[in-house]
Amino acid sequence: MTETAVQSDSQATKIAQLLELLVRRLRRQRVSSSEIPVQLVHGDVRLSNVCPGVDGTTVFFDFGFSAQRPRVHDLAYALAFMINVCSNRQHPK
């Protein structure tokens, strides 16, 4: 549908074709939520909640959001937090 809509623009057509290829690849790699391993995750990983201990091990603080969930939630939260912090520094209110 997108390719048809942009067929008069060769650059847009190439982008639409690349997007279709990438979406097909992603669909092949998709994992259903029931297949994702679940474990106890911190739920609020950020620099103020994680620091090195005196012996070099990692120390976690503030377990208020910890729960049994897919580990990807910790990664997603940490990435969203970093993006939000970085974008606020670049565009102060």
WOZIMO-V189423 format. One record per helix or strand. SS is the DSSP state (H for helix, E for strand). FROM is the first residue (numbers start at 0). TO is the last residue. If there is no record, write none. Layout:
# WOZIMO-V189423
ss=SS from=FROM to=TO
ss=SS from=FROM to=TO
This chain:
# WOZIMO-V189423
ss=H from=1 to=4
ss=H from=9 to=28
ss=H from=32 to=34
ss=E from=37 to=40
ss=H from=46 to=48
ss=E from=49 to=51
ss=E from=57 to=59
ss=E from=66 to=69
ss=H from=71 to=89
